[in-house]
Amino acid sequence: MSPIKNFISASSETFPGILLCCATLLALIVANTGFNGLYNDFFNQPMIFGKSLQFAINDGLMAIFFLLIGLEVKREMVTGHLRSFKKAMLPLLAAAGGAIVPAVIYASINWGDAEALKGWAVPTATDIAFALGIMMILGSRIPNSLKVCLVTIAVIDDLFAVIIIAFFYTADISFVALLFAALGLGLAILMNIRNVTNIALYLLVGIFVWGCVLKSGIHPTLAGVALGLIMPIKIKDKHGEAPAVKLEHLLHPWVSFLILPIFAFANAGVSFAGISLGAFMHPITLGIMLGLFFGKQIGIMLATFAACSLKLAHLPSRSTWPQYYGMALLTGIGFTMSLFIGNLAFTSGDQAIEVKLGVLGGSLLSAVAGILLLLSSTQKEKISA
């Protein structure tokens, strides 16, 4: 069984999606009650070194999430569905289509507004925990190959997000701090070459690199991705485990059950006081919502149809076009990754609310439509059988 199938077969994969839903609902409830002021003060008041709890979550805890992304990408490149060009073709093209079309839709709606155009990347992301959680809830009626395809597309999506953050959401760069970060990563590479398997040593280097990247002006979460890609995966420790695989297994429950729900609770709270239905027609909100709901499905389906027509790829085994379309709809659940990019793109309170409304609206539409189509398509399969 491949690593990605092991990842999916774990029964606990259903719960993270449910937990994220609960964290989101709780944030919305708190933000729309008398606790709204307390909610905002709690996350924004200065704490250690003058930094807020919001900073600790978005720049600190999320670096661990991005470390997990780096580890997953490396595993897929070495032993998984990205290890061969032929296997990677379908998810790679689908992910590319699912990133380009949402960005085009957003940009076309916000064209002429330079400030609003900063959010073009918000609808390009997919929340793997939410999307996969829904598929797992639907159970065995969904072919496992389709779940594998969803995870692979989401992993590539995350890689695209990392590249976007690095190139488009980076402030003025301090090259001295960046040099020290490069030296730290060089040390980690040397440790890998010298067959060092002590995970704690890599994490210590990672903390140093995180601090340097923070000072450099580049978003510090990228330090997590870099460390994940450097971690050794082919050499084994004395227990016969590869450090990268071992660390991935250690981090996965913490990220799924703690870090992502905390991030969702800290960032999803939006007060609807004074907000009318007209607020959803704001160009930023509308661009994100339509980008996630229409852009994702159109981009993925067009890219997949073209790849299959040209015989560059084929649908996942035992899956049908309606089922694949349902999966494509679920990739429109951007949520945590979209909110994260939105936080980088916009700093003003009004724009932050517009981003949250767009992400929540687009993700909800995608989830409902995806569930209905998957239920309908699997029911038809049973009847025809």
Backbone torsions as a table, in degrees:
resi	resn	phi	psi	omega
1	MET	NA	131.6	-177.3
2	SER	-70.8	159.1	180.0
3	PRO	-56.2	-38.6	-177.3
4	ILE	-70.2	-31.1	176.5
5	LYS	-72.7	-35.2	173.9
6	ASN	-61.4	-40.1	179.9
7	PHE	-60.4	-41.6	-176.0
8	ILE	-78.6	-34.0	-172.8
9	SER	-70.6	-15.9	179.3
10	ALA	-62.7	128.7	-177.0
11	SER	-64.7	-20.8	-177.4
12	SER	-75.1	-2.9	-176.2
13	GLU	-71.6	-15.7	178.1
14	THR	-74.3	-38.0	-169.6
15	PHE	-68.1	-39.4	-179.1
16	PRO	-55.9	-39.0	178.1
17	GLY	-63.7	-41.2	178.0
18	ILE	-65.1	-41.3	-179.7
19	LEU	-63.5	-40.3	177.1
20	LEU	-63.7	-39.9	177.0
21	CYS	-61.1	-44.6	-179.7
22	CYS	-64.0	-42.6	179.7
23	ALA	-63.4	-39.5	179.3
24	THR	-66.3	-47.3	179.3
25	LEU	-61.7	-41.2	179.3
26	LEU	-63.0	-42.4	178.7
27	ALA	-62.3	-41.5	179.7
28	LEU	-67.4	-38.8	178.5
29	ILE	-64.7	-48.4	-179.4
30	VAL	-61.8	-41.9	-177.4
31	ALA	-69.6	-16.4	-178.4
32	ASN	-114.5	23.9	175.3
33	THR	-127.4	-170.4	179.4
34	GLY	-68.0	-6.7	-179.4
35	PHE	-89.8	3.1	-175.8
36	ASN	-57.6	-46.4	179.7
37	GLY	-62.4	-42.7	178.7
38	LEU	-63.9	-39.6	179.1
39	TYR	-59.7	-49.2	-179.2
40	ASN	-67.3	-42.4	-179.9
41	ASP	-64.5	-38.2	-176.9
42	PHE	-61.4	-42.8	-176.2
43	PHE	-86.6	-17.5	-174.2
44	ASN	-109.0	-8.7	-180.0
45	GLN	-72.3	143.8	-179.5
46	PRO	-61.8	140.5	178.3
47	MET	-126.1	-120.9	-177.4
48	ILE	-70.4	132.8	179.0
49	PHE	56.3	28.0	178.0
50	GLY	75.9	4.6	-179.6
51	LYS	-92.8	146.5	-178.2
52	SER	-84.0	166.5	175.4
53	LEU	-64.2	-33.3	176.5
54	GLN	-59.2	-41.8	177.6
55	PHE	-63.9	-44.4	-178.8
56	ALA	-59.7	-36.5	-179.8
57	ILE	-76.2	-52.1	-173.2
58	ASN	-72.8	-32.0	-177.3
59	ASP	-106.4	-22.3	-178.6
60	GLY	-98.5	-66.8	-178.5
61	LEU	-61.3	-37.3	-179.1
62	MET	-69.4	-18.4	173.7
63	ALA	-65.4	-32.8	176.9
64	ILE	-68.5	-40.1	175.8
65	PHE	-59.8	-43.7	180.0
66	PHE	-71.3	-27.6	172.1
67	LEU	-62.1	-42.9	177.6
68	LEU	-63.0	-39.3	176.8
69	ILE	-60.0	-46.5	178.7
70	GLY	-58.6	-42.2	178.9
71	LEU	-65.1	-41.7	-179.9
72	GLU	-66.0	-42.2	179.2
73	VAL	-62.9	-43.2	-179.5
74	LYS	-64.3	-42.3	179.4
75	ARG	-62.0	-42.9	179.6
76	GLU	-65.2	-34.5	-179.6
77	MET	-73.8	-28.5	-176.2
78	VAL	-95.0	-43.9	-173.7
79	THR	-127.7	-2.9	-173.1
80	GLY	-110.7	-148.3	-172.7
81	HIS	-77.2	-2.7	176.7
82	LEU	-105.9	7.6	-175.1
83	ARG	-78.1	-20.5	177.1
84	SER	-126.8	146.8	-176.7
85	PHE	-61.0	-39.3	-177.4
86	LYS	-65.4	-43.7	-179.8
87	LYS	-69.5	-32.1	-176.3
88	ALA	-81.6	-13.9	-171.2
89	MET	-59.2	-51.4	-176.4
90	LEU	-62.0	-56.0	-179.7
91	PRO	-63.4	-32.2	-179.7
92	LEU	-66.8	-47.6	179.2
93	LEU	-67.5	-40.1	179.5
94	ALA	-63.3	-44.2	179.5
95	ALA	-64.5	-38.4	178.6
96	ALA	-64.0	-46.1	177.3
97	GLY	-62.6	-38.6	-179.8
98	GLY	-73.1	-8.8	175.5
99	ALA	-101.7	-38.6	-175.2
100	ILE	-71.3	-49.2	-175.3
101	VAL	-63.9	-45.2	176.2
102	PRO	-58.5	-39.6	179.0
103	ALA	-64.2	-39.8	179.5
104	VAL	-66.1	-42.8	179.0
105	ILE	-61.5	-46.9	179.7
106	TYR	-61.0	-46.9	-177.4
107	ALA	-64.0	-37.9	-179.4
108	SER	-66.6	-34.8	179.5
109	ILE	-74.8	-32.8	-176.0
110	ASN	-104.9	13.9	-177.3
111	TRP	-60.6	135.0	-179.7
112	GLY	98.0	-13.2	177.7
113	ASP	-110.9	98.2	-174.4
114	ALA	-60.3	-37.0	-179.2
115	GLU	-68.2	-45.8	-179.4
116	ALA	-65.9	-32.4	-178.6
117	LEU	-64.4	-15.6	176.8
118	LYS	-60.9	-21.8	-177.7
119	GLY	-92.1	16.1	-175.8
120	TRP	-58.6	-27.9	-176.1
121	ALA	-87.0	-10.3	-175.9
122	VAL	-57.5	-45.5	-177.8
123	PRO	-83.1	8.8	-177.8
124	THR	-87.3	-10.2	-170.7
125	ALA	-95.0	161.5	175.7
126	THR	-128.4	135.3	176.6
127	ASP	-90.1	104.9	-174.1
128	ILE	-64.5	-37.2	-177.3
129	ALA	-66.0	-45.9	178.3
130	PHE	-63.8	-52.3	-174.6
131	ALA	-62.8	-47.7	-179.6
132	LEU	-69.2	-35.7	178.1
133	GLY	-58.2	-41.5	178.1
134	ILE	-65.0	-43.1	179.0
135	MET	-62.6	-38.7	-179.5
136	MET	-68.7	-35.2	177.8
137	ILE	-62.9	-35.8	179.4
138	LEU	-69.9	-16.9	170.4
139	GLY	76.2	-151.4	-170.8
140	SER	-72.2	-8.9	178.2
141	ARG	-66.9	-17.9	177.9
142	ILE	-96.9	124.4	178.6
143	PRO	-56.9	138.9	-178.7
144	ASN	-62.3	-31.1	179.6
145	SER	-62.5	-31.2	179.2
146	LEU	-71.7	-36.2	176.7
147	LYS	-66.9	-40.2	176.9
148	VAL	-60.0	-43.9	-179.4
149	CYS	-63.0	-42.2	179.4
150	LEU	-61.2	-46.8	-179.4
151	VAL	-62.6	-42.8	-178.7
152	THR	-64.1	-43.2	177.0
153	ILE	-61.3	-42.2	-179.1
154	ALA	-65.5	-38.1	178.0
155	VAL	-63.8	-44.1	177.8
156	ILE	-65.2	-38.9	175.6
157	ASP	-55.8	-45.3	179.4
158	ASP	-63.0	-38.0	178.0
159	LEU	-64.3	-41.6	175.2
160	PHE	-59.7	-41.8	-179.2
161	ALA	-61.6	-40.2	178.4
162	VAL	-61.4	-44.9	179.6
163	ILE	-63.5	-41.7	179.2
164	ILE	-62.1	-45.5	179.7
165	ILE	-61.3	-42.8	-176.8
166	ALA	-64.6	-39.3	-172.7
167	PHE	-96.3	-26.2	-172.3
168	PHE	-116.2	-15.2	-178.4
169	TYR	-125.0	46.9	179.3
170	THR	-117.1	131.7	-179.0
171	ALA	-80.2	-167.3	176.7
172	ASP	-57.1	132.3	-172.4
173	ILE	-95.3	133.4	171.0
174	SER	-95.2	108.8	-175.0
175	PHE	-71.9	-23.2	176.3
176	VAL	-66.8	-49.0	178.3
177	ALA	-62.9	-38.1	179.6
178	LEU	-66.3	-34.2	177.4
179	LEU	-64.0	-44.3	178.0
180	PHE	-64.4	-37.1	176.6
181	ALA	-63.1	-42.0	178.4
182	ALA	-63.6	-38.3	177.3
183	LEU	-64.0	-39.9	177.5
184	GLY	-63.1	-44.7	177.9
185	LEU	-65.9	-35.7	175.8
186	GLY	-61.7	-39.0	176.9
187	LEU	-63.6	-41.4	178.6
188	ALA	-63.7	-39.9	177.2
189	ILE	-63.6	-42.3	178.1
190	LEU	-62.3	-40.5	177.3
191	MET	-61.1	-39.8	177.8
192	ASN	-63.6	-46.4	-180.0
193	ILE	-60.9	-36.5	-178.8
194	ARG	-85.3	11.5	176.0
195	ASN	61.6	35.5	174.4
196	VAL	-76.0	126.9	-176.7
197	THR	-113.8	1.8	-179.3
198	ASN	-73.5	109.9	-176.5
199	ILE	-63.6	-36.9	-177.9
200	ALA	-59.1	-38.0	179.5
201	LEU	-64.9	-41.6	177.9
202	TYR	-64.0	-39.4	-179.7
203	LEU	-67.1	-36.9	176.3
204	LEU	-62.5	-44.3	176.3
205	VAL	-62.5	-39.2	179.6
206	GLY	-62.2	-39.9	177.9
207	ILE	-63.5	-42.1	177.5
208	PHE	-61.8	-45.4	-180.0
209	VAL	-63.6	-40.9	178.6
210	TRP	-57.4	-46.2	179.5
211	GLY	-62.8	-40.8	179.5
212	CYS	-67.2	-41.8	179.8
213	VAL	-65.8	-37.8	176.5
214	LEU	-59.0	-44.6	179.9
215	LYS	-70.7	-24.2	-175.4
216	SER	-74.4	-21.6	-177.0
217	GLY	103.1	-14.1	174.2
218	ILE	-81.5	146.8	-176.8
219	HIS	-62.4	127.6	-171.5
220	PRO	-64.3	-20.0	179.2
221	THR	-62.6	-23.2	179.1
222	LEU	-65.1	-23.5	176.0
223	ALA	-62.5	-35.7	178.3
224	GLY	-63.7	-44.4	178.9
225	VAL	-61.4	-46.0	-178.0
226	ALA	-60.1	-44.5	179.9
227	LEU	-64.3	-40.5	179.6
228	GLY	-61.1	-38.6	179.6
229	LEU	-72.6	-21.8	-178.7
230	ILE	-89.2	-26.3	-176.4
231	MET	-53.5	136.4	-178.7
232	PRO	-68.1	133.6	-179.4
233	ILE	-120.1	-17.0	-178.0
234	LYS	-96.4	-27.1	178.2
235	ILE	-87.3	151.4	-176.9
236	LYS	-115.4	150.0	175.8
237	ASP	-85.1	-171.6	-176.1
238	LYS	-67.2	-15.6	178.1
239	HIS	-95.7	4.8	178.7
240	GLY	79.4	19.9	-179.4
241	GLU	-112.6	140.3	174.6
242	ALA	-76.2	132.5	-178.2
243	PRO	-54.0	-40.6	-178.7
244	ALA	-64.1	-43.5	-179.8
245	VAL	-68.6	-41.4	179.8
246	LYS	-62.6	-44.5	-179.9
247	LEU	-66.4	-37.6	177.8
248	GLU	-60.7	-44.4	179.2
249	HIS	-65.9	-33.9	178.9
250	LEU	-70.6	-40.4	-175.0
251	LEU	-79.3	-30.5	-170.9
252	HIS	-53.8	-50.3	179.6
253	PRO	-65.2	-35.4	179.4
254	TRP	-65.6	-41.5	179.3
255	VAL	-68.9	-45.9	-175.4
256	SER	-70.1	-41.5	-172.5
257	PHE	-97.8	-12.3	-176.8
258	LEU	-128.4	-59.5	-171.0
259	ILE	-65.2	-50.6	-178.7
260	LEU	-66.2	-41.5	174.7
261	PRO	-62.3	-38.5	177.0
262	ILE	-63.2	-44.5	178.4
263	PHE	-60.7	-43.2	-180.0
264	ALA	-62.4	-44.7	-179.1
265	PHE	-64.6	-38.2	-177.1
266	ALA	-75.5	-22.5	-172.1
267	ASN	-117.3	-14.7	-175.3
268	ALA	-89.8	-10.1	-177.3
269	GLY	-69.7	110.6	177.0
270	VAL	-131.3	129.1	179.7
271	SER	-81.7	130.1	179.4
272	PHE	-91.2	5.1	178.8
273	ALA	-62.0	124.3	178.9
274	GLY	79.6	1.3	179.8
275	ILE	-97.5	123.9	178.4
276	SER	-102.5	175.4	177.5
277	LEU	-61.5	-24.5	178.5
278	GLY	-64.0	-21.6	179.8
279	ALA	-63.6	-28.4	179.8
280	PHE	-74.1	-8.0	177.9
281	MET	-95.1	-0.3	176.1
282	HIS	-62.2	138.3	-175.6
283	PRO	-52.4	-40.8	179.8
284	ILE	-65.4	-49.3	179.7
285	THR	-61.5	-47.5	-178.0
286	LEU	-64.9	-40.6	179.7
287	GLY	-62.1	-42.9	179.1
288	ILE	-68.1	-46.5	-176.6
289	MET	-62.7	-48.1	179.6
290	LEU	-71.0	-32.7	177.3
291	GLY	-63.3	-44.9	179.3
292	LEU	-68.3	-48.3	-173.5
293	PHE	-75.8	-52.7	-178.2
294	PHE	-87.7	-42.8	-175.5
295	GLY	-60.8	-45.4	-178.7
296	LYS	-61.4	-52.1	-176.3
297	GLN	-66.0	-41.8	-179.7
298	ILE	-65.1	-46.3	-178.7
299	GLY	-61.7	-45.8	-178.4
300	ILE	-68.3	-44.3	-177.8
301	MET	-68.1	-40.5	177.8
302	LEU	-63.3	-45.1	-179.5
303	ALA	-64.6	-40.6	-179.3
304	THR	-68.8	-43.8	179.3
305	PHE	-61.7	-41.9	179.1
306	ALA	-64.4	-43.6	-179.0
307	ALA	-64.5	-41.1	-179.9
308	CYS	-71.4	-38.2	179.3
309	SER	-64.9	-36.7	179.7
310	LEU	-86.7	3.0	179.9
311	LYS	59.8	30.7	174.4
312	LEU	-84.2	-20.8	-178.7
313	ALA	-158.7	175.1	176.2
314	HIS	-143.0	162.5	-179.4
315	LEU	-62.5	153.6	175.2
316	PRO	-55.2	145.2	-175.4
317	SER	-57.1	141.4	177.2
318	ARG	63.3	14.7	177.6
319	SER	-108.3	152.9	179.6
320	THR	-108.3	168.5	178.0
321	TRP	-61.6	-43.2	177.1
322	PRO	-60.8	-39.7	178.1
323	GLN	-65.4	-41.8	179.1
324	TYR	-64.3	-37.8	177.9
325	TYR	-63.8	-39.3	176.8
326	GLY	-61.7	-40.3	176.4
327	MET	-63.5	-41.1	179.3
328	ALA	-61.1	-37.7	177.2
329	LEU	-62.6	-39.9	-178.6
330	LEU	-65.7	-24.6	178.4
331	THR	-68.8	-12.4	175.9
332	GLY	-77.0	-1.1	174.1
333	ILE	-81.7	90.8	-176.2
334	GLY	-82.5	-39.0	-178.5
335	PHE	23.8	-103.9	-169.3
336	THR	-59.3	-44.9	-179.2
337	MET	-67.5	-39.2	178.6
338	SER	-66.5	-42.7	177.1
339	LEU	-62.1	-39.5	-179.2
340	PHE	-62.6	-48.3	179.1
341	ILE	-65.2	-36.8	177.8
342	GLY	-61.4	-37.7	177.3
343	ASN	-63.7	-32.8	179.1
344	LEU	-77.3	-34.0	-175.0
345	ALA	-76.4	-38.2	-174.3
346	PHE	-126.6	144.7	-179.4
347	THR	-117.4	-23.0	-177.6
348	SER	-75.9	152.1	-177.5
349	GLY	-62.5	-42.2	-178.8
350	ASP	-63.0	-44.1	-179.8
351	GLN	-67.6	-35.0	177.9
352	ALA	-62.5	-40.2	178.0
353	ILE	-65.8	-42.0	179.1
354	GLU	-62.1	-39.3	177.2
355	VAL	-63.4	-47.3	-178.2
356	LYS	-62.1	-42.7	178.2
357	LEU	-61.5	-43.9	179.8
358	GLY	-64.7	-43.6	-179.5
359	VAL	-66.5	-45.8	179.7
360	LEU	-63.9	-44.2	-179.6
361	GLY	-65.1	-48.2	-179.8
362	GLY	-65.0	-40.5	180.0
363	SER	-67.2	-40.6	179.6
364	LEU	-65.4	-46.1	177.9
365	LEU	-59.5	-43.4	-179.2
366	SER	-65.0	-41.4	-179.2
367	ALA	-65.0	-48.4	-178.4
368	VAL	-63.4	-47.7	-179.4
369	ALA	-63.8	-41.0	179.6
370	GLY	-63.8	-44.4	179.4
371	ILE	-62.8	-47.1	-178.5
372	LEU	-61.6	-43.1	-179.0
373	LEU	-68.8	-41.2	179.2
374	LEU	-65.5	-41.3	177.4
375	LEU	-63.7	-43.4	-179.7
376	SER	-64.9	-45.1	-176.6
377	SER	-68.9	-38.3	179.6
378	THR	-72.4	-32.6	177.6
379	GLN	-66.3	-41.5	177.8
380	LYS	-63.8	-36.1	178.9
381	GLU	-62.9	-40.7	-179.2
382	LYS	-67.0	-41.0	-179.0
383	ILE	-65.0	-44.1	-179.5
384	SER	-67.9	-26.1	178.5
385	ALA	-74.0	NA	NA
